[in-house]
Amino acid sequence: MPGEVELALARASDGPDPLVCLHGITAQHRAFNGLARNLIPAYSLAAVDLRGRGDSEKPESGYGLDAHASDAIRVLDHLGLENAVLVGHSMGAFVALQTALHHPDRVRAIVLLDGGWPRIEWSPEDISEEEKREAEEMREGLARAFSRLDMVFESPDDYLNFWFPGQGLTMDDLPPDLADYYLYDLGEVEGGYQPKASRTAAEEDSPWVSSRAPTAEEMSAVHCPVALVRPSEGFFPGSEPLISAESLAAMNEALDIRSDTRLESANHYSMLFGEPAQKTARAIEDFLQHA
């Protein structure tokens, strides 16, 4: 998709009113493979590689939620949509909220997939032990995701060993949607394969999510209906969910949340594939039918 920054855009089907999907901080559009496969035919889907990711252009600077929100509007313009339902996973959820804040007439509804919690302004002495734990788990999860961006892997199967250490998995062992995601995530470089996502992009975006995303008070200016889908685990199996009870309460106070679906035995990543993706698709369909 041409423009100030070239963006790669994919369509799962040619329906006239696609859901516009926005992925996470080091991901790309094929994170929505499972959702595209499981949505009923009445709902088409379009997904973009955000700038700095996938096959989109990777400028040396110019990232952040405002830039991604402007790109989301470019996607709507390219698709000929006056307004749309935005589906955001992880950082993509923050992008969806930022788009709704800056362009309220272009966003009809939002689906937040384990993201979009409000920024909390506090002093160090006000931080509870739970909030400290949540912040540490967030740092650990992002640090692991970022670390792979500088690595060169001998083969796609070697890349799987980064994600699933010690399991001896190959691409042939994965469901097609997941294998396709990991294969698209890689580009060939000298010596093997490297993730396509730009570390510069991820590092410039990260402070926006942690320090410049909307507060609950600012989020209250989002007036469109919202659906929330959140897994029972965080980045890692057995870890606490990323959206804490306090954040959930603040979101319910600030946003018009019409649907809140908790995915048991799913984490931040697995929620988009396999059985959790089926449940996510059903939650979105139910929300859109009743919003």
N, C-alpha and C positions, 0 to 999 in steps of 0.2 A: 504494500500500500504506500504510494508516494506521499511526499510532504517534507516538512522540515527535517524529520528523521524517518527513514524508511522503516516501515513496520511490516512484519509477516503476519498475515491474517488467514485463518482457516475456517471453513464452513463445514459443519457436520451434515447439513442438508440445506435445501434451497427454500425453506419456508420464508414467508414475507416479514415475519416479526421475530427474528431470532433473539434468544437470550444472549447477552454479550458477556463473555467470561474473561475474568482477569486473574492471573495466577500469582503465585507467591514469589518471594524475594530472589530466589536462585532457580526458579522453575521455568517452565515454558508452556505453550498452549496445550500440549498433549497431556498435561496433568488432568485435563477434562475428558480424556478418552472414555473412562468408565461412565461418566455422567452422560456423555453423548450416546453411548450404547444403550443406556438404561432408560432414558426419557422416552415417553410415549411419542408416536409420530406427530402428535398435535403441536409439539414444542420443538422448534429447530434451534440450532446453537451456532454461535460464532465465537471464536476464541482468538485472541491476539497474543503474539510474543511481545511483551512490554519492551520498550527500548533497553538495549543492553543485554537482552536475553535471546535465546533461540537463534532464529535466522534474521531477527530485526537488526538494524544498524546499532552500532555501539560507539557513540560519541565519547570523547574524553571527559566530558562533564555535561551538566544539564539534566540531572535526575531529580528525584524528590516527588512527593505526592502531587504537587501542583502540576509538574510536567506530565506525570502519568494521567492525571485527570484531563488535561488538555488533549492528550493522545486518545483517551477514551472517547472524547467528543469527536475527534477526527474519525474514529472508527464508526461512530453513529452516522456522521455525515457521509462517509464512504458507502455505508450500507443504505443510505437514503431513509434513515429513521428519524422521525421527529422526536421521539422519546423511546426509551427501552427499559427492560428489566436488566439490571446489572447483577452478575453473580461473581463474587470475589472470594478467593481462598487465601487465607493468611494475609500477606501484604496486600493482595488484590482486594480484600475486604476494606482495608483502609483507603485504597484508591477509589473504590465504589462510593464510600461515604464522602470523600473529598469532592468527587464529581457531583454528587447530589447537593453538597453545600454551595459549590460555585456555579452550578448549572441546574437549578432545581426543576426547571421546565423540561429538561431533557431526560430526567430519570423518573420512571413510572413506579418502580419498586426495586428493592435491593434484597439479595440473598447473601447473607454473611456466613461463610464457611470457615469456622474456627478463626475468626479475626474480627477486627473492628472494635475492640474494647477501647474505652476512653482513656486518654492520657490523664494521669493523676499528678497534680502538682503538690509536692510535699517537701518538707525539710527532713534531713537524715534522722533526726530524733523521732519523727512521726511514723517511721516505717516499722510495720509489725514484722514479727518473725516469719509469718506466712508470706508476706509481700517480699521479704528478702529472699526466701526460698524460690518464689516464683521468678524473681529477677535473675537469680543465679541459674535456674533451669533454662530460662530464655537465652541467657548468654552462652550456656553450654551448647544448646541446640543450634544457635546461629553460628557459633564458632566451628562446629563440626561441618555444617552445611557450607560455610565459607572456605574451609580448609581444602576442600576438594578442587576448588576453582583454580588453584595453582598447580595441581598435580597432573602428570601425564601417565595414563594407564596403558599397559601393553596391549590390552584387548578389551572389548566390551564386557567379557566375562570377568576380567580383572576389576573393572569398574563395579560390577555387582558385589565383589568381595569387599569393597569399601562399605557398601550399604548393608551387606549381610555377612559380616566377618565370620569365617570358620564354617560356613554352611555349604561351601562347595557348589554354589548354584551357577548354572549357565543360563544364557538367554532362552534356551530351549525349555528350561524348567518353568519359566514364568508364563502366566496367562498372556495372550497376545496384546491386550491393551497396555499392560505394564511393561512388557518387553519393548513395545513400540515407544513408550515414554522414555525409557533409558537409552535406547538406541538414538532417538532424536536428540537427546540431551548432549550427545558427544559429537565433536568434530574431529576429523583426522588432522594430526599435526606431526611434525618430525618426531619419530620415536614412538608413535602410538596414537592415543586419543585423549582429548582434553574436553572438559565440560564447556559448552558454548557460552554460558553466562559470564558476564564481565565482573571481575572482582571489584573494579572501580565503581560500577553501577550498584552492586550490592552494598558496598561500604558507604556510598553517598546516600543511598536510600535508607539505610538502617537508622541513622539518627532522626530522620523524619518520622519514622514509625514510633520510635521510643520517646522523642522529645518535642515533636512538632505536630503530631496527630491531634485531632480535636479532643478537647475536654468534654466531659458529659454536658456541661452547660452549652458549649458550642454545638455539640451533636444534636441538641434539642431543636436546632433550626432545620433539621432534616424531617420533612413532613410526610414523605411517602411511606407506604407500608413496608415493613421489614420482616424477613424470615431469618431465623438463626438456626444453624445446624452445627452442633459441637460434639466432638468425640469425648469419651470418658477418660482418655489418656492424653498426655502432652506429646512432646516430640518423640519420646521413647516409650516402649511398652512398659506399663507399670508406673509411669510418672504421673504426677498430678496434672489435671487439665490446664491448658493455657488460660482459659477464661475462668477466673476465680469467682467465688460466690459474691465477693464485693463488686467485681467488675460487672457480673451478670445483673446484679441489683441496679447498678448505675445505668446500664444499658436499657433495662426495662423502664427505668424512670425517664430516660432521655428520648428514647426512640419509640415509634409506633410498632412494636413487635407483635405481629399477628400469629406467629408460629415459632415455637422453640422445640427443636428436636435434639435429643441426646442419643448419640450412637454408642451403645455399650460395646466394650472390647474392641474399640477402634482408636487409633491415634491420629495425630495431625496429618500424617502422610497416608496411612492406610484407608482413611475415610473416603478417598477418591477412587478406590479400586475395589473390585470383588463385591462381596455381599454388602459392605458398608456403602458402596456407591449406589447399589440398588435402593437402599433405604434413603440415601440422600436424594435420589431422583424422585422417590415417592413423596418425600417431604416437600420438595419444590413444587411438584405437580399439585399437591393438596393446597399449598399456600396460594398458588396462582389461580386456582379455581375458586377460592373463597376470599381473596384479598379485595 
